[in-house]
Amino acid sequence: MTATAVKLEKSQAEKALNAQAALLNEVTKRLAQKNSDNGKVSISKMDKTQHVFYQLAWMTAQQRVAENFIVYAWDASKGTGELEQKMALTFVAETVSNIRSELAARPAEYELTYQELFSKLFSDEINGFVEAASKMENYEAIVDKIVDLGHFGAYGLSEDHENFRGIFKDFAENVVVPHAEHVHRHDDLIPQEIINGLKDMGCFGLCIPEQFGGIQPDDRPDNISMLVVTEELSRGSLGAAGSLITRPEIMSKALLKGGTEEQKNKWLPLLASGEKFAGIMVTEPNYGSDVAGVSVTAKEVEGGFVINGVKTWCTFAGYANLLLILCRTEADPSLKHRGLSILLAEKPSFDGHEFSYKQEGGGSIQGKAIGTIGYRGMHSYEVSFEDYFVPKENLLGGDAGRGKGFYFQMEGFAGGRIQTAARANGVMQAALEAALRYSQERKVFAKPIYDYTLTKFKIAKMAMIVQATRQYTNYVATLLDEHKGQMEATLVKLYASKIAEWVTREAMQIHGGMGYAEEYPVSRYFVDARVFSIFEGAEEVMALRVVAKDLLDQALAS
């Protein structure tokens, strides 16, 4: 079947995706059987072929993002039309090409034969669809349609959420953007104007129910609001605004999951109002994503606990005056993650790159900011504790919460990970807008670089990625609203973080030499995007220990 004989239809994309999903499911089942002992997934076996499981997670992420994109593009309630449908069809074709290429490169490692692979994913029908949907003329039509319409695709939000987005879009453009470059170039602290503005707008109570002073409905979670605000603020500046609500998000979800009623009533209203600024302290110099290895100790003494040890990559720890600290309260090392608890420690708020505070009883805390290439404004600190006293009433969950800190923290991390996807979406959107704008202004060989087919190809592909990622992020938010989707939150964090590097890189490339200069913000987008695959769980650990393992667990259980 030739490409010219194929008329692009939604049904063709669905058939290709369904065939691919079936094969990926079969691959997952076979890998699960091979890498299990006594009916349970074996991490030690998985570790012998980590590249296979990393790619399994990545292929699954691509597959699910593409499946959701098709659903969104033909959902009339989302306000979608020709542009979104063209993008979805071409995105699906790219996804099929990517996954077919990976499987074809090493079929035996995926427990496949070439015959199986080619019979199921390289049929004449699928080949015809991929070839037709991947034609250059489709990319040109997409980007020209974007210019004609003046937007990159429907956000697909409810009226209330769209109004919410507009409010924070205006705030980002009028308050955040004017400070963004100064904060980045001078590694300055976030201006008080931004912090106070977000306080006044109730931004820090987005994930806190109304009964505790927040703006989330008491009867249901509303993760979409959090994503909408995060994306728009990140579009203005990741470091100076987009990440401000991540820490109260993590802390409030841990409190809601494990806190006593007294703790919820005390701390949640203070977080919602912005009177208390949260700092999250989990990572240590020798333990990052391997949270179970946490070694900072909290020894019980009369009236509470004393904390000793060093935490690192504690973002906004200087300015924060309420710290969530994951500590080892149980001395028995064999307990591993079951020996961890969460303590909420207070301290004064400090500006600058260093701070030091000594308690009346002699305990102390000191911190120094770690220099970074991007993500500036928040400042990430290495923090040391020496006999730092925390009252017993600040043990999250009280006596019943002792040894359960790991599980409370995981609840917070799920929110933090999907929020990272929203942050990536915001940075990608800013890069996409900058690339299109510059391509229309910059002339090379007597015509705008926008008029060259390679530029159009890049911008169209960037637009497809941003829209596909945004829509899957929003979909996962609906799962979290139903108290599901923990793995999917990690999946979309993995996908958005990795793909944001490509989008910002291409936006920078379109700017040519000026992209490498600090004169244009696109260089900031590029270095900011690099952090997504590292913080809130390193890319490799998320792929191997969370996504791939969960997929194998599901396969064994089916």
N, C-alpha and C positions, 0 to 999 in steps of 0.2 A: 504494500500500500504506500503510495507516495504522499508527501506532505500536502500537495495541492489538492488531493482527494479528500482531505480531512477538513470538516467544518468544526471549529472548536465549540464544544458543548460542555456544560457542567457534568453531564453523565459520563463523559469520557474521563474527566479528571477524577471523578468518584471511583470509576472502575479501576483506574491506575492506582489510586490510593488504597482501595480495598485489597487489590492483589498484593500490593506491597505490605500492607498491614498484616495480611495473613502469613506472608513469608517471614516477616519480622517476628511474629508470634511463634512461628514454628522454630525459628532460630533460637529464640529465648527459651523455649521449652527444652530444646536439645542441650543448650548450654547449661540450663538448670540441672538437668539430669547428670550431665558430665561433671558438674562442679558442686556436688552435694554429697553428704555423708548421712546415712540413716534418715533420709527424708528432709534434711536441713541443709541450707546453703552453706558451703564451706568457704570462708574468706581466704584461708590459706591456699586453696585450689584456685580461686579467682585471681589471687595475686601472681600466679605463675604466668598468666596471659592478660595482664592489666590492659594492654592496648585494645584487646578485643572488647572488654567490658566498658572501657571508656567510649569506644566507638558505638557500642550498643546503646549507651545512654544518649550519645549525641544524635544517632540516627533516630531514636525514638522521639527525642525532642523535636527534630525537624519534621518527622511524620505527624506528630500531634498538632504542631503549629499549623501545618498545611491543611490538615483535616478541619481544624477550626476556622481557618481562613475561608474555605469554601462555604461553610455553614453561614458565616457572617455575611459574605458577599451576596448571598441570595436571600437574606433576611430583610424583608421589606420594612419591618419595624425599626431597623437600624438606619434607615435613610440611605441605603446603598443603591448603586445603579451600575451603569456601564463601566465607569472607571474602576470601581472596586472589583467587579467581575473579571475585567481584563487582567488586573493585577493578580487576582487569586488564581486564575488559570495558568498564567505564566509562572507564578510562584510554585504551584504544584509541579509543573514540568521541571523546574530547577531542582525541586526536592527529590523527585523520582530519579533524575540524572545523578544527583549526588549520592543517593543511597545505593543505586545500582552500581555505581563506580566503586564504592567501598566494598560491597559484597563481592563484586567480580574480581577485585584485586587479590583476595585471600579467602575464597569460598570454603576451603577445608577448615580454616580456623573458626568459621561460623557454622561448622557441622553441615555444610551444604556441598552438593555436587554442582558442577557447571551445568549439567543437564537440567537439574531442578531450577536453578537460577534463571537460565535462559528461557525455559518453557513457561515460567510464571511471570517474569518481569520484562522479557524482551520479545513479547508477542508482536505481531504486525500492528495490532490495534494500539498497543501502548507505545510502540516505537513511532507510529504515525502521529499520535497525540503529542508526544514529547517534541518531536521535530517541528510540528506546526506551531505549537505554543511557544517554542523557544526562538522563533524567527525574529530577526532584528526589528522588523517592522512593528512587531507587537510592543517592544520596548519604546520605540519612537512614538507610537500611538498613546502609550500610557503617559509619557512625560508631556507630550503636547496637550493631552486632555487635562493634566494637572495645571498647566499654565492657563488654559482656557477657563477652567473652573475657579482658579485662584485658591485651591486647597489641595491637600494630599490624600483626600479620602475622608469619608464620614467617620466620626468618632463612635457613632452608634450608642450614644448615651441617652438616658432618660432626660426629660426636660429639666428636672431638678439638678441632676448631675451636670448637665451642660451649662446651666446657669452658674453652678458652683465653679466649674472650670473657667468660665469667663471672668469671674471675680479674681481668681488667683492668677490667671493669665495677665490681667491688668496689673496686679500687684508685682508680678515678676518683671514685667516690662518697665514699669514706672519706678519701682523701688529697688529691686534686686539688680537688674542689668546695669544701672549707672555705677554700682559699686563693684561689680563682678571682676573686672580686669584689675582694679587696684588691689583688691583682696588677693587675687592670684599672684600678681607680679611681686607684691611686697610681703607675701605670706602673712597677711594681717589677720586680725581677729574679725569675726563677723560684726558689722556695724550694729550698734544698738537700735538704729532706725528699723532694720530688718526684724530683729528679735521682737521689739515692741509692737511692730505692725502685725506680726503673726500672733502675738499674744492677744491683741485687741480683736483679731478675727477668729479667736477660739481654735487656732490651728493645732495647739498641743493637746486638745481634747478630742481629736478626730476619732480615736479608737477607744474612747472612754464613754461608757453609757451615761445618759442624761442624769440618772439618779446619783452619779458620782461627780457631777459638774461638767461632764463632757458634752459632746454634741451628737453622739451616736445614739440611735433609738434604743430604749431599754429592752424592747422585745426581740431585737434581731441585730446581728452584726451588720456593718456596712463598709466592707473593705473597698468598694469602688470609690467612695469619697476620698479615702486615704490615697488611693492610686492617682486619682485625678489631681489632687493637690500636689502630691509628690512629683508627678511628671511636669506640671507647669513650673513649679519652683526650680526643678532641676534644669529645665530648659533655660531658665534665667542664669542659674549658677549651681553646680553640684555642691561645691564646698561652702558657698555663702548662704545657701537657702535650702537646696534640695534634700539635704540630709538632716536638717534640723529636727524633723519629727520622727526620725528613725529610732532614736534612743527612748523617747517617751512611749513610742509604739511597742518596743521590745519590753520595757519595764512594765507598762500597763497590762500587756497580755500575760506576762508572768504573774503579776498580782491577781489578775482576774482568774487565772488558772489555779493558783495555789495559795493566795493570800487568805488570811482570816478575815472575817467581816470587819473587825476592828482595824486591820491594816488597810483594807480597801477603803473604808470610810475616812481614814486619816490621810493616806498618801495620794489616792487617785484624784481628789479635788485639787490638791496642791500641784499635781502634774498637769491637770487640765488647764488650770489658770496660768501656768508658767511661773508660778511662785517657786516651785522646785524644778530645777533643770536636771535631767537624768544623765548619768554616765554609766556605761556598761563595761564591766571588767571581767572578762572570761579568759582571753588569751594570755599565755605566759611565754617567756623567752624560749622555753623548750617544748611548749605544748600549744598548738594552734587549733587546727580542726580536730585534733585528737583530744577532745574535751575531757574524756575520762581520765587522762593523765594529769589533770590539774593538781598542783602541789602546794599552792598557797594555803596556809593552815589557818584555821580559826579554832583556837583552844578555849574551851569553856572555863570561865572564871566566875567569881561571885558577881551576879547581876548581869552577866552577858558573856561576850567572847572577845578575845584579843586576836587580831589578824597580823600575820607575819608573812613576808614574801614579796615577790615582784610580779606585777601584771604589766603587759605591754599592749601596744596598739589600742589604747583606751581613748577613743575619740571624744573630744570636747571635755576631757576630764578636768581641765583647769577651771573652766567656767562653771561646770556642773557642781551643784551643791547637794545632790543625792545620788549615791553610787549603788548600783546593783553589783555585788561581788560574789562570784562563784568560788566557794572555798571548800577545803577538805576539813570537815568537822569530825570525821571518824578516823582514828589513828590506824585502824586495820587496813593495810594496803590491798588486801585481797578483795575488799569491797568495791574497789575501782570506782565506777560512776555512782554506785549506790552509797558511797561515803561522802558525797558532795551535798552541800546545802547553799542556800542563797541568803546573804545578809544585806540589809539596806543600811548603808553608812552615810551619815551626814558630814559635811565639811563646808567651810566658807567658799565662796566663789572668787576665782582669781582671773585676772586678765594676763596676757603675755604668754611667753613660751616656757616659763618655769614657775613652779609654786612650791611652797613648803608651809606646813601647819603642824603645830605641836599642841596636843591636848593638855588640859590641866593635870591629868593624871600621869603625863609623861609619854603617852603614845604619840606617834608621829606618822605623817604621810608626806611624801615628796614626789614631785613629778617634773619631767622634762620632755618638751615636745620633740618628736622625731621628724627630721627634715624629709620632705617628700617632693616628688617631681610634679605632683598635681594634688587634687582634692584638698586644696588649701582653704583656710578660713576656720575649719573645725579644729585643727591641730590634734594630732594623735600623740599620746604621751606614753612614756614608760613610767610606771608609778610603783614606788616601794612603800611598804608598810612595816612599821616596827611597833609591835604591841599596841596597835591601833584598836581602841575599845569601841565596841558596838553593843548597845543594850540588848538583852535577851528578847525584848518585845519586837525587835527588828529582824528576828529570824523568820524568813518568809514561811508562812504556814504554821508558825508556832512549833511546838514539840512534834506535832504530826507531820510537819514539813521537813523535819530533819532527815537528811539522806535522800531527799527527793528533789534537790536543786537542779539536777541534770534534766529531769523531766519538765520542771517548770521553765527552765531555760529553753528547752526545745520548742515549747509553745510560743515563746517570744521570737525565736529564730525563724519560725515559719512565716510570721508576719514580716520580719526583717528581710527575708529572702524575696518575697513577692514585692516588697517595697523596693528592693534593689533592682528588680526588673523594671519597675516604674521609673526609677532614677535613670536607668540605662535608656529607657524610651525617651525621656526628656532630653537627655544629652544627644541622642541620635536625632531627634526632631530638630534641635537647634543646629546641628551639623548639616542636616538635610536642607534646611531653609537657607543657611549660609552658602552652601554649595550652589543651589539654584540661583540665588541672587548674584553671586560672584560670576557665575558662568554667563549670565545675561549682560553683565557689565564689562567683562574683560574681553578684549579683542586680540586675536592671534591670526596672523596672515589675513588681515583686513576684514575679519568677521568675528562675531561673538563666539566664544568657545562652546556656547550652548548649541550652536548650529552643527557642531560636529557629532557624528553618530556615536562615537565612543563616549562622549560626555553624556549624551542622552541615555545611552545604555546604563551608565553608572548611576545617574540620578534616578532613573526608573527602578533599577534594582534596589537602590537605597530606600526609595519610597515604599516598595513592596515589603521589604524587610521590616521597616518601622511599623507599618500598618498591621502586618501579620503578627508581629511580636506584641504590639499593644492589645490587639484583640484577644490573643491567647492569655495575656496577663489578666485582662478583665474577666475572661472566662474562669480562670483559676480563682479569682476573687469570689466568684459566686459559689465555688466549691467550698472555700474557706468559710463563707457565710453560713454554710450548712454543716460546718464542723467536719469537713472532709478536705481532701486535696493537699495533705502535708507533703507527699512526694511530688505532686505536680508543682507546688510552690518552689521546690528545689529545682525541678526540671526547667521551669521558665526562667529561674534565676541563672541557671547554667547556660541556657540558650541566649537570653538577652545579653548577658555579660560578654560572652564570646563574640557574638555577632556585632556588638557595639564597637568593637575594635576595628572591624572591617569598615563599617559605615563611616566612622570618624576619620579613619585613614584615607578613605576615598574622597571625603569632603576636603581634607587637607591637601590631597594630591591635586584636586581640581583647582585649588588656589595657587598651585605651583610654588614658586619661591616665596610668595607672600604667606603661604600656608605655614612655612617654617618660621616666620617672623611673629613676634608677639604683637605686632600691629593689628592683626586680625584675631578674633577670639577662637577661630577654628583650631589653633594650636593648643588652646586650653581644653577644648573638647576632646582632643586626641589623648592628652596625658591624663585627663580625668577619667576617660573611658577605660584606661588600662587597669584601674583599681578594681573594677567590678568583678573580675575573675579571681580576685585575691581575697577581698574582705567578705564578711558574712558567710564564710565557708569557701575554701579554695576549690577551684574548678575541678581538680583531679579527685579530691575527696568527695565532693558532691556527686560527681559522675560515678565513682566506683563504690563508695560506701553507702550512699543513699539511693540514687536512682537505679543503678544496675542491680544492686542487691535486692531492692524492693521489687524490681521486675522479675528477678529469679524467684523470689519468695512467692509472688503471685502465681507464677507458672507452676511451681510445685504444688500449690494449694488448689489449682484448678483441676 
